[in-house]
Amino acid sequence: MVNGDPGAAATVGGASWLALLRGDVTYRRRFSLLGREWDLFPGVFSPMQSHSTGFFSRAVPQREGGTFLDVGCGSGVMAVEAALAGCRKVLAVDLDTAAVDNTLHNARLHGAEAVSAQVSDCFADIPPQLRFDTVFWSLPYAAVPADDPSALDTGAHTICDVGHRCLRAYLSGVGGRLAPGGRAFLGFSDMGDHAALVHTAEENGWSPRLLAASSGEPNPNIEHHLYELISMRR
Ligand SMILES: C[S@@+](CC[C@H](N)C(=O)[O-])C[C@H]1O[C@@H](n2cnc3c(N)ncnc32)[C@H](O)[C@@H]1O
């Protein structure tokens, strides 16, 4: 819909989107999703403003008793849901301290003891020996060129992948984080740059396979995509 059009990417969903994420607007702090109540800390990506959180939480396949790495955990809904669904160990990471604190808070709220969380720039700050059965990132889903003014917004990284930095970090590092037989997934949208996804995946030995697509309230004009990354090197 808005591929390759950064101006549209910045405004789809309403010009207020980045303002909401910057914390210009007072959030409702408590929200309901997937039949549970959650708290949202200021400045953290809001599942109230996006269909993606609920969709990906339901759609990413988890291995019963397996381990899960949730990159870009935001408020922690996905990490907590995975733990409550039977993952024995869930590591949630985010660039933002507020998101890490929010995830730990929501894990405590729901007694999800399998969840731990830490700050990490994609995989960079995760102990190198750790490997997971399932790895997922709901990528900041609007592709924005590095010279676009919205790239300078303080909240931009919650929703904007500036210059494909997140895409590159994830696709170049995810293979090194998989346990034997592990599966890698990626959350994307039609606000992303699909050509860059395919190109960057192939450069790193992956073929992205679309598993599911969904749109819905509160932003039915955006379609969210779940990809599994299939290794071309196996
Ligand atoms: C689209 S939001 C998804 C949040 C959450 N997973 C959800 O579904 O509600 C993308 C998340 O990635 C985080 N993020 C952005 N750049 C990152 C990076 N370099 N390393 C780790 N997390 C990052 C953002 O802070 C944000 O929480």
The ligand as an ORCA input file, in Angstrom:
! r2SCAN-3c Opt
* xyz 0 1
  C       6.570     -2.787     16.272
  S       7.197     -2.672     17.917
  C       6.701     -4.279     18.565
  C       6.572     -4.300     20.074
  C       5.994     -5.576     20.665
  N       6.729     -6.744     20.218
  C       4.544     -5.721     20.297
  O       4.236     -6.520     19.410
  O       3.722     -5.023     20.904
  C       8.961     -2.843     17.641
  C       9.786     -2.900     18.921
  O      11.159     -3.016     18.557
  C      11.936     -2.212     19.450
  N      13.219     -1.885     18.819
  C      13.487     -0.964     17.868
  N      14.790     -0.997     17.508
  C      15.359     -1.998     18.246
  C      16.668     -2.542     18.320
  N      17.657     -2.055     17.564
  N      16.897     -3.561     19.174
  C      15.895     -4.051     19.947
  N      14.625     -3.566     19.930
  C      14.360     -2.561     19.095
  C      11.066     -1.008     19.728
  O      11.466     -0.331     20.906
  C       9.683     -1.663     19.819
  O       9.389     -2.068     21.125
*
